[in-house]
Structure formats: C-alpha cells, structure tokens
C-alpha cells in the first residue's frame, strides 16, 4: 500500500510540473480591457503584400495562418493595420505609391471636391465629397482608415468626410501591446483613436495566438451590429451558429462538434452582462486526437446599467488545434477551458467609455 501511495504522489508531482503556467497582462480592445497571456502574437495585415491589388483585406499571423474571426472596422471606416516593416526601400516605394494614388484621385474626379493630406510623410490621404482615405506611417507600421458611401450605407457629403478625417487625424496615436490609454477613445491593435463618443460604431475583432502554444488562438470582438447582419438574433443562436456553420468551415476532416457539459448552453457574464457560452470537442474523421474550443457571447439586448448609450455584442473565442502546435506542447482540454474562463472574467468596459 505504501509503495502505491508513493507512486501516486509521484504522478501528481509530474502532472503538476507539466501544467502550463501563463502570465497575464492587461490589453485593451475597442471599449474594453481584458487579461491576456503576455507572450502573444497579434494577427494583422501582411506588410509584404500591402501594395499588391486585393492583398490588403485578409488578416494573418506571421506564418500565413489566417485569422478568420478578425475584422477591423472603426466608425464606418475599414481599418488596415500591418505588421512592422524593416526595409527602408519599402517605405520609399510606399510613400511614392500613396502620393501617386491620391493625386490620381484628383485627376480621375475633376468634378468632385477633394482635399489632399500630407503631414511630413507621417499621415497621408484625402477627404472628399465621396469618401476618406487616411494612412499613418508610425513605428514601422501602416495604419489605413478608408470609407466611402458604400461602407457608410447612406449618401454623405463633403462636410461629413472632412469631420471624419479630422477626428481620426487629431485623435490617432500609436501604442504598445498591453498599453491601455487612460483617456476616452477606442483601442485598435497597436493604436488608439481618442474621442469622447461611447457610441462610436464598431465591428472590431482582434485575434491573438500564444507564442508558447501556437495551437491556441484567442479572439475578442466588440460589435455594435450596425456594421453587420452576420450576427444571429440572440446570444444562444449566435453561439450555436458559430460552431454549426462558421468554425473551420473548410475542414472536411471534421466529423462532429460536440457541446460538452451540462447545461450545454452555459449562462455566463462578461462585463456584468448576461450571455451564453459553449465548450466543445471537435471530433475528426481520421480518428486523430480531438481538439477543444470555447465560445462566449453577450448580445445587444443584454444591458449594463453603467453603459446607458451603447450595448454592443461581445464575443470571445478560445480555440485549440493541436495540429498547429509547431512541436510545442499543446494546451490540454482543461487548460483551454481555464484560459477561456480567466479571460472572460477579466473583460471590463473601460471607465472612460461608460
């Protein structure tokens, strides 16, 4: 009996030593702060293909893995943020390309009112009676804000686009990862746009991948819904729809996605608001080991008494895919669940956005 106890205790020690220790820091996304593991990568637009046609729109991690849940829209502006570039020749080419393209806008639209912007080659662009295009070049990154009547959804005029451009130019600043500004405004990846309107329309979903565990991707989204009809009618339907139709939709090897636990639609809270979540097992046709994921949703109809003007949808996904571990130890089922619940519990609306 004593020998068995010693063996059992030894197994406990081994299991404990293999548990993954994650250190957390506070990051801000849109109107919210949340705790994230400190060794992470942010999915962004690829700099190398920025100047190529139709290359600005997908959002990727450094190795080319697409971040399917990432979307960058700010105040009806399509937002592009790149990873950092090191080649000064690229900067020269970029400046020439941008300057030429904005001059072409004037030449191709002689009947329209257009104002060019060029502030010491750090912010370039234009605003007009048909749209706005502003690009910032700071800290070896490219930040582009673009909107027109198509993105706005209704006809606008010169005064509107001028105000849109000036508010972005006057409010924009860069920031480091895990740097949360203490003034009113919206956090974007590696950037911030100051402003005192807590009801600014947003559809901002940012994806992070753990560097020590590249099998795990975390995505948090604030969506005011005015941007998109993609969301379902309520939190439960949206949670179910994510697993039924959108998660890894092109993977033909998925045999089933099974909701785990009871109840399967779990009641949760994010920022003090009621929502639902599901923890799933992804089962594969080729009998490879299962993967696990967590998705939590708070819908527009769940109110927070502190936030009188805005009640956005909140979405959190934490998904593990062991086949993408890159030789590192994947997180276990229990570790993925613990990570998700830790992040979920930390999500808070910034005081400046109340």
N, C-alpha and C positions, 0 to 999 in steps of 0.2 A: 504493500500500500504506500509506504513512504517513498519508494522508488517512483511509483506512478505520480505522486504529488510533485516530486522534483521535476519530472519530465513535463508535467502540465504547466508548472510555474515557468519552466524554461521556454515553453512555447509561447506563453503570454509575453515574456520579455522580448522574444524575437518579433512577435506581432506588433508589439508596441514600438520597437525600434524601426519597423518598416513603415509605420504610419507617416503620412506626408504632413510636414509642418509648413503652413502657409502664413506669411506675414502680410498684414493688410495695411493699406493706406487709403486716404480719402480722395476720391476723384469726383469731378462734377461733370454732369451731362445735362445739357439744356437747363431746366429749372431745378435740378435735383443734385444732391450729393449721395454717394454710396461708397461702401468699403469694398475694395478690390485687392486681390493679391498684388504685391508690389513688383513682381517680376513678370511683366506682361508686354505684349505687342499689340498695337492698335491697327486695325485694318483701315487702309487709306487708298487713295487713287495712286496708281503706279506713275512715278515721275518719268520713267524712261520712255513711256509711250504717250506722254501728255500732248505732244504736238501732232500726233497721228490722228487722222479722222476717226470718229466714233470710238476713241480709246479712252475718253475721259469718264465714262459712266460706270463701268464695273468697279467695285471696291474689293481690294485684295489684301492678303497678308504678304509678307516679303517673298515667300516661296511660291507665290502664284495661287495659293488656295483662296477661292472666292468666299467672301463673307456675305452669304445670301440674305441675311436679315438686316444688313447695314443699309441705311438710307440717310442722306444728308439734305434736308430742306429747312430753310430758315426764313420765316416771314415771306413766304411765297417765292423765295429765291432758291434755285438749285445751287447747292454748295459743293465745291470740289476742293479737297484738301489732299496734298500729296505727301508721300514720304520725303525725307530730306535728300537733297542732291548735293554732290560734292564737286561736280565738274563745272568750272567757271566758263568753259566754252559753251556749255548748255545754257547758262544764264545769258550769255551774249546772244545766242540764237533765239532764246525765248523772248528777250526784250525786243529784238527786231521783228519777230513774228507777231507779237502782240501789237506793237506800234503800227505795223503794216496793216494788220487786220482791222484795227479801229479806224485808220484812215480810209480803208476800203468801205467801211460802213457809211462814211460821209459821201464818198464818191458814188456809191450804189443807191443812195437815198437822198438825192439833192432836194427833194420836195419836203423833207422832214426836218424838224428842229432837233439838232444833236449837239451836245456839249462833250468835248473830249476832256479826259482827266489824265494828268501825268505829274505826279508829285515825286520828283527826284528819283524816278525809276523804282520807287517802292510801292506805289499804288497807281495803276493804270486802268483806263477803261473809258466808258462813256455813259451818259444817260440821255434819253431822247423821249419823243412822244410815243414810242413803241416798245421801249424796254430799257434795261440796265445791265451792264456787264462791267464788273469791277474785279481786278486781280491785284492781290497784295503779294509782294515778294519779301518775306522776312524770315530770318533764322533758317535759311536754306530750304524753305518750304514755299509752295504755291498755294494760295487761298483764292478761289474764284467764286464770286456771287453773281448769279445770272438769273434774270427773269424777263418775261415779256407777257403779252396779252394771253398767250396760250397757258402759261403757268399761273397767271393771276386768275384766269377763268372768266373775267369780265373786262370790258374795254376800260383802259386807263388813259390819263393824259400826261403831258409834259411835267406839270407840277407834281403829280404823284411820283413819277420816276425820279425826279430831282430830289424829292424828300426821301425816297427810298435809298438813293445813292448817298446822300449826305449823312443820313443817320448811320449807315454802315461805315462810311469813311471816318466819321467822328467818333464812333463807338468801338471800332475794331482794335484789338490788341492781341499779341501772341501770349501764350502761357506755356509753362512746362506741364508735363504729366504730373498729376497729383498736386497741382497748384490751383486752389479754389479762390477766385476773387471775392472780396468782401463787399462789393457794390452790386447794385441791381443790374441784371442782364442775363444773357444766355451763354452757357458754356458749350463750345464746339471742340472737336479734337484739336489740341494744341493751340486753341484760340478762344477768344471771348468777344462778345458784342455787347457793350454796355447799353442800357436802356431801362426806363422805369415802367414799361408796359408789361405787366404779368400775363396779359392775354395775347402776346405775340404768337401768331400761328406757327406751329412747329410740326414737323414729322422727322424727328432726329433719332435714328437708331445706330448705336455705336457698338462694334464688336471688338472683343479683346481675346487674345489667345495667351495661355500660360506658357512662358518660355521653358520652364522646367517640366511642363506636362503639355506638350503641343497637341495632345489628344483632346484637350478641353477648350471650348470656345464659349465665352460669356457675352451676351448681348443685352443691352438695356435700351428701351425706346420710350420716348415721350411723344405722343401723337395727339394733336388737338382734333383730329378727324376731319377738319375742314380741308385737309390735303388729300384725303384718300377715302375711297369707298371699299377698300380691301378688307377692312375690319368687319367682323360679324356683328350681329345685332346686340350681343351681350357678352360678358366675360366667359361664361361657360361655353357658348357656341364658338367663340374665338379660340379658346384653348383646344377644344376638340378639333376645330378646323385646321389648326397648326399641325397637329400630329397626323390627321387624316389625309391632308392634301398638299401641305407645303414643306414639311420636314424632309430633306434629302429626296425630293420628288423624282430625281432622275436615277436613283439607285435601284436597279432591277433585282438586286440580291436580297432586298428586304422581304421577309416572309410575313411578318406581322409586327405591329407596335402595340404592346400590351400595357394598359394602365395598371399600376401596381398599388397595393394598399387598399384600405377601406376607411372612409368612402373614397371612391376613385377621383371624384371632383372635390378636392380638399379646399375648405374655406381658409383663406389667408388674409393678411393685411399688408399693404405697402403704404408707407406714409400715413398710417392711421386709417386708410380707406379699405373697404371690404373688397375682396376679389376671390378668385379661384385659381387652383394650380393642379397640375397633374405630373406625377413622376412615372416614367415609362421604362420598359425594357424593349429594346429593338432586337428582334429575333431574325436571324439570317437563314436564307435557303440553303447555303452551303455548310451549315452547322458550325460556322466559326463562332467564337465567343460573343455573347450578347453585349450590346452597348446600352448606356443608360442616359436619360436626359430629364430635365425639369423645365417646365414652362408655367409661368405665373402671369395672370392678367388682372388688372383693375380697369373696369370700363368707365365710360364717360358719365354714367348715371350714378356712380358711387361718389358721394360728396364728402369733401373735407371741410369742416366748418371754418378752418383757418384760411382757406382759399376761396374767397367769395366770387372771384371773377373767372376762374378757369378750373376745369375739372378734366384734365387730359386723360386719355388712355395711357396706362403704364404696362409695359410688357418686359418680362425678364426671362431669358432662356439661358440654361447652363447645360451644355450638351457634350458628352464624351464620346469619342470614336477611337477605340484602341488601335485601329489600323494606322492611325496618323501619329502615333507616339514617337516616331523617329528614333527608335532604340532606347527611349527613356521609359521609366516606369509609369504606366497609365494610372490614373486615379481609379480607385475601386468604386463600386456602386455606392457604398456608404459615404465615401469621401466626396463624391459628386453631389449627393444629397445634402451633406453638411455644408459644402461650399455654397450651394444654392440658397439654403436657408439663412446662412450668415449674411450673404449679400442682400437677400430680400428684407431681412430685419433691419438693415442699415439704411435703406432708401428713405431719404427725407427731402421734402421740398426746402430749398434754401430760404432762409429768413427774409432775404431781400425780395423774394418773389411772392410773398404772402399777400 
